[in-house]
Amino acid sequence: MAIIKKFRIKSFKNQKPLVSLKKISLSFGKRQILDNISFNINKGEILGMLGPNGVGKSTIFNLITGLLKPDYGAIHFDNVNATNYPIYLRTTKFKIGYVPQYGGYFHDLTLLENLNAIAEILVKDDKQRKSRINELISKFELDSIRDIKAKFLSGGQKKKLVIALALLGKPKVLLLDESFSGLDVLTIKMLQQIIVNLQAENNI
C-alpha cells in the first residue's frame, strides 16, 4: 500500500482541490491494484507517495493523466468530473503536467526541437511560445546543449528536458513519477531545488 505524504509551501484559504480522487478502485485481471482510494491535491501543496514497487504509485499517475480509467470511482479536476476526459483535455483544459519515470522526449530530435514540438501543441501564440521556450532554457541552464540530440544527453540533462517539456503549458499540477531514479545525489538535489522554486514562484 502506498503512503501519501503532504507538505504545503503556501496556504490558500477557501480553496477547492485542483485534483480529487474519489473512491478509486482498479484491478488488472484478478489482481486488485487500488481499493477505494481517495485523496485531494490542493494548490500550494507538494505531495509524495511512498511504497515498494507494485503498490500502485505509477497507476495513480496514469489514472490522473488519463492513460488508465478506474473500474470504480471518479476523478475531478477543479470540481469537474473528468473521469472520462481524454489525455489531451486533461493537459490543455485542466493544466496537468506529467514527468514519466522513463522517456518522455523524442530521442532523435535536439533539445530545442523537442521543446518546439510540444510547445506548438500547448502554446498557440508564436511570440508566447518562443518566450516560454527561452524562459525554460534559461531556468534549467540548457542553452549550451539546445542543439544536441536528446539521445546524447546525460541522465540529468534528459530529466531537466522532460521537466521543462511538462512545464511548457504552465500546469497547475505537476506529476513526477520516480523522476530522480538512477540520478546522482548532486543532480537530484539540484532538480529538487528547481522544482521547489518553481512551485513557490508559480503556485504549482
C-alpha positions in Angstrom: 0.0 0.0 0.0 1.3 3.5 -0.9 1.7 6.0 1.8 0.8 9.6 0.9 2.7 12.5 2.5 2.0 16.2 2.0 3.6 19.4 2.9 2.5 22.9 2.0 4.7 25.7 0.6 1.9 28.3 0.7 -1.5 28.3 2.4 -4.6 29.3 0.4 -7.9 29.9 2.2 -11.2 28.6 0.9 -9.6 26.7 -1.9 -11.1 23.9 -3.9 -9.0 20.9 -4.7 -7.1 21.0 -8.0 -7.4 17.2 -8.2 -9.7 14.8 -6.3 -9.6 11.1 -6.4 -12.9 9.7 -5.1 -13.2 6.1 -4.0 -11.0 4.8 -6.8 -10.7 1.1 -7.4 -8.8 -0.6 -10.2 -7.9 -4.2 -11.0 -5.7 -5.8 -13.7 -7.3 -9.2 -14.3 -7.7 -10.8 -10.9 -5.2 -8.6 -9.2 -6.6 -5.6 -7.4 -4.1 -2.7 -7.6 -6.2 0.1 -5.9 -9.1 -0.4 -3.5 -11.3 2.6 -2.6 -8.6 5.2 -2.7 -9.5 8.8 -2.1 -7.3 11.9 -1.7 -7.1 15.6 -2.8 -4.3 17.6 -4.3 -4.6 21.3 -3.3 -3.0 24.5 -4.5 0.3 25.1 -2.8 1.0 21.5 -1.8 3.8 19.1 -2.6 2.6 15.6 -2.3 4.7 12.5 -2.2 3.7 8.8 -2.5 5.9 6.3 -0.7 5.8 2.5 -1.1 7.5 -0.5 -2.7 7.2 -1.4 -6.3 3.8 -2.7 -7.4 1.6 -0.9 -4.8 0.0 1.4 -7.4 2.0 4.6 -7.3 2.5 4.8 -11.1 -1.0 3.6 -11.6 -2.4 6.6 -9.7 -0.4 8.9 -12.0 -1.8 7.1 -15.1 -5.3 7.5 -13.8 -4.8 11.2 -13.2 -3.3 11.8 -16.7 -5.9 9.6 -18.4 -3.7 6.8 -19.5 -5.9 4.5 -17.4 -9.6 4.6 -16.3 -10.7 3.3 -13.0 -13.1 0.4 -12.6 -15.0 2.4 -9.9 -14.8 5.9 -8.5 -14.3 9.3 -10.1 -11.5 11.8 -10.8 -12.3 15.5 -10.5 -10.3 18.5 -11.7 -11.4 21.9 -10.3 -14.6 20.2 -9.2 -15.4 18.9 -12.7 -15.8 15.2 -13.1 -13.1 14.4 -15.7 -13.0 10.6 -15.3 -13.8 10.0 -19.0 -11.8 13.0 -20.3 -9.0 12.2 -22.8 -5.4 12.9 -22.1 -5.3 16.0 -24.3 -8.1 17.8 -22.5 -6.6 17.0 -19.1 -3.3 18.6 -20.3 -4.8 21.6 -22.0 -8.0 22.4 -20.2 -7.1 21.4 -16.6 -3.3 22.1 -16.9 -2.0 18.7 -15.8 1.8 18.3 -16.4 3.4 14.9 -16.3 7.0 13.7 -16.0 7.2 10.0 -16.6 9.7 7.7 -14.9 11.2 6.7 -18.3 11.3 8.6 -21.7 9.0 11.5 -22.3 11.0 13.0 -25.1 11.9 12.5 -28.8 15.2 10.7 -28.9 16.2 11.8 -32.4 15.3 15.5 -32.0 17.5 18.1 -30.5 16.6 19.6 -27.1 15.3 22.7 -28.8 13.3 20.7 -31.4 11.7 18.7 -28.5 10.6 21.9 -26.8 9.3 23.4 -30.1 7.4 20.2 -30.9 5.5 20.2 -27.6 5.1 24.0 -27.4 3.3 24.0 -30.8 0.6 21.9 -29.2 0.4 23.7 -25.8 1.2 27.3 -26.7 -0.7 28.7 -29.6 0.7 32.2 -29.9 4.1 32.3 -31.7 5.6 35.0 -29.6 4.4 33.5 -26.3 5.7 30.1 -27.5 9.2 31.4 -28.2 9.3 33.4 -25.0 8.2 30.3 -22.9 10.9 28.1 -24.5 13.6 30.7 -23.9 12.4 31.1 -20.3 12.7 27.4 -19.6 16.0 27.0 -21.4 17.4 29.8 -19.2 15.8 28.4 -15.9 17.2 24.9 -16.5 20.5 26.2 -17.9 20.1 24.3 -21.1 21.4 26.8 -23.6 24.7 25.1 -24.2 23.0 21.8 -25.2 20.0 23.1 -27.1 21.2 21.8 -30.4 22.3 18.3 -29.1 20.0 15.4 -29.9 18.2 14.2 -26.8 19.6 10.7 -27.0 23.1 12.0 -26.5 22.3 14.0 -23.3 23.3 12.8 -19.8 20.7 11.4 -17.4 20.4 14.7 -15.5 20.1 16.7 -18.8 17.4 14.4 -20.1 15.4 14.8 -16.9 15.7 18.6 -17.0 14.4 18.4 -20.6 11.4 16.3 -19.6 10.5 18.5 -16.7 10.8 21.6 -19.0 8.5 19.9 -21.5 6.0 19.3 -18.8 6.1 22.9 -17.8 5.6 24.4 -21.2 1.8 24.7 -20.8 2.2 26.3 -17.3 0.5 23.4 -15.5 -1.4 23.9 -12.2 -0.4 20.4 -11.2 2.9 18.7 -12.0 3.2 15.0 -11.6 6.6 13.4 -11.3 6.8 9.6 -11.4 10.1 8.5 -9.7 11.8 11.2 -11.6 15.1 11.0 -9.7 15.7 7.3 -10.0 19.1 6.5 -11.4 20.5 10.0 -11.0 23.5 11.0 -8.8 22.9 12.8 -5.5 24.1 16.2 -6.7 21.7 16.1 -9.7 18.9 15.0 -7.5 19.4 17.9 -5.1 19.6 20.4 -8.0 16.4 19.2 -9.6 14.6 19.1 -6.2 15.6 22.7 -5.6 14.4 23.8 -9.1 11.1 22.1 -8.5 10.5 23.6 -5.1 11.5 27.1 -6.5 9.1 26.6 -9.4 6.3 25.6 -7.1 6.8 28.6 -4.9 7.1 31.0 -7.9 4.2 29.6 -9.9 1.9 28.1 -7.3 2.0 24.7 -9.0 
